[in-house]
Amino acid sequence: MANAVEKFNNVAIASTEAINGITDANLQALNGLEFTGVPDAHTLISTHTASASSSLDITSGIDSTYDVYEFRFVNMHPATNGVDFFFQVNAAGASGFNETMTTTVFRAAHDEADSATTLTYQTSDDQAQGTGYQSIGNYGGNDNDQAVSGVLTLYAPSSTTYVKHFTARATDHMAHDQAGDFFVAGYINTTSAIDEISFKMEAGNIDAGTIKMYGIATS
């Protein structure tokens, strides 16, 4: 049996119950600093639930309070089979959800029959200074067990100096019984603040699903 550790940095250690002379009871105190655990930097701002909805539009809560906003979309179930899940934004004071974007997209997929695998750049889903809704979920199926889930992260939407960067990653149960891993990144080419965001399907309604908007602690 190995010998127990008796010294650390040449300081005798009688037990792990005391560090620098401070009793560490259930990790509540360390070097005189009280803590109850690692705090979660995510603050839930709002929850939006679809029910045969043409879109889910979030028109409040995106401001300078946080540096980063995260949108978690959970089990977005399309009414129409084989459609993408999209988003767009409005600059402050604008309308129409048609801001200019440049984006890049790739996807990995594997089917249930273990007969088809892909890793491809999705030229049909990217934009080069486009003003349309951007795909962030691919070819979702409308069977009862099919949906799209993932995370969209929007960086510094209230900046009036820089364009607005975003990343998205989704997992799709696709219409042709494939698991899809969908990656999107890009920028919204405006230095105006972004204060509204819209989500919808490529065609038809969002039959069901939930989007939760979180603020990430300021830097």
N, C-alpha and C positions, 0 to 999 in steps of 0.2 A: 504494500500500500504506500502511495506517495506521501511524503511529509506535508503537513498542512502549512499554508503560507503564514509565516510569522512576522514578516516585515514588508513594508511597502515604501520605497524611496528611503530606506534605512530607518523608518519609523515603526516601532513595535506595534503590532496589531493583535489585541487580545481577542477581539471578535469583530464582526461586521456591524455591530449595533452602534458603534461610535465612530464618527469621522471628524477629525480635527477637534475632538472634545465635545462635539454636539451629538446628542443622541438622535439617531435617524429612525424614528418610530413610524413604520409603514411608509417611509419615503416622504414624510410630511415636512421635514426640515433638512436642508443641505447647505452647509456653510452659512447658516443664519438666514437663508431665504426660504420663506414658506411657499409651498405649492401643493396643489391637490391633483396634479396630473397635467399632461400636455394639452393645452386648449386647442380646439378646432378653429382654424382660421376662417372657416366657412360660416357665413351668416345667412340664414334663409330669409329672403326678402318677400317672395310671393310664390304661390302655387296656382297653376292654371290647368284645368281639366277639360279635355275634349269630350264631346258627346254629339256625334254627327255634325261636327263644326267645319265650316269652310276654311277657317284659319284660327290660330291662336295668336292674338296680337297683344304684346306687352307694351303699354304706352305710359307707364309711370315706374319710378324706382331706379332708372338708370341715370346716374348723375355722378358728381365728383366725390361722393362719399367713399367709393372704393376704386382702387387702381385696376382691378380685374373683376369681371363678372363671368359667372359660370352658369350655363343652362343645361340641366340634366333632363333629357327627354327619355321617358320610361314607357315601354310598350306602346309605341305609337302605331296604332292599327289602322290601316287604310280601308276605306270602303271599296275602293277600286283595286283590282289585282295588278301586281307588278308595277308599282309606281315608286318614284323617289320621294324622299322627304326633304323639304326645302326651307331656307330662311332668307330674309332680306331685312334691311334696316332703313330708318329715316334719320337724316341729320336734323338737328334742332330747328324747328320751324318749318320743316319740309313735310311733304305728304306723298303717298303713292308707293312707298317701299320700292324705290328704284335707284338706289345709290350705285355708283360705278365701282366694280370690283375686278381685281385680277386674282385668279385662283389656280391651284394645282391639286390634282386628285389621283390617288391610286387605290387599288382594291386587291385583296386576296380572297379566294373563295374555295370551298370544298363541298361537294355534294354528298347527300346521304348514301347514295349507292357506291361511293368510293370509286367513281369512274371518271370524275372530272375535277381538275384542280387548276386554278389560275392565279397569276400574279401579274397585274396589268396596270399600265397608266391609262386613265379613263379620259381620252380626248373628248368624248361626247359630253363630259360633265364639268370640264373646266371653263373658265371665262377669261378673256383678254380684254379688259376695259368694257365688260358687259354690264348691263343694268338689270338683268333678270334675276329671279330668285336663284340662289345657289344650292345645289344638291349637297346634303350632308348625311344622307342615308339612301341606300341603293336598292331599287327593285323589290320593295317590301311586298309580301304576299298578304292576301286578305282571308286566308283560311283562319279558322278560329284559334289556331295555335301559332299564328305568324304575326310578327311585329318587328319594329325597329327601335333600338335603344342606344343611347350614347351621350356624349358630352360635347357641347360647343363652348369654347372659351373666347371671350372678347376682351382685348387688352386696351386699357386706358381710353375708354370711349368718350370721356369728357375732355380729352386733350384738344386744344385749338392750335397746336404746333405741328403734330405729326399725323400721318395717315393711320387708320385703325387696323391693327393686325388681329387675326383670329386663327384658331385651329379647331378642328373637329375630328372626332373619331366615333364611329358607330359600329355596332354589330347588328347584322340583318339576318332574319329568317326569310330568305327570298322566295319569290313566287315559284321558282322551279326547284324548291327543296334543297337549297344550298345555304350553308353558313357563310356569310360575307363579313369581312373586316375592312371597313371603309375609312380612308384617311383623306382629310381635306385641310388645306391651309391657304391663306391668302391675305390680301389687304383690301380694305374699303378706301377708295382713293379720294378721300376728302379730309381736309384739316378742320372741318367743322365738327362740333361735338355730336355724338350719336346718342339719341335719347329714346328711341323706340325700336322694337324688333318684332318681326312677324314670322310665324311658322305655318307651313301648309304642305299638303301633298301635291305631287306633280299634276294630278287630276283627281277629281272627286273629293269627298269630305275626309277629315280625320274622324274615323268612326269612334275611336276611344284612345286614351293615353293621357299622360300627365307630364307637364313641364314645370320644373322647379328652378327658380332663379336665385342664385346665391351671390353675395358680395364677398370678395376675398380681401382680407385685411390690407390696409394701405402699407406701402413700403416705407 
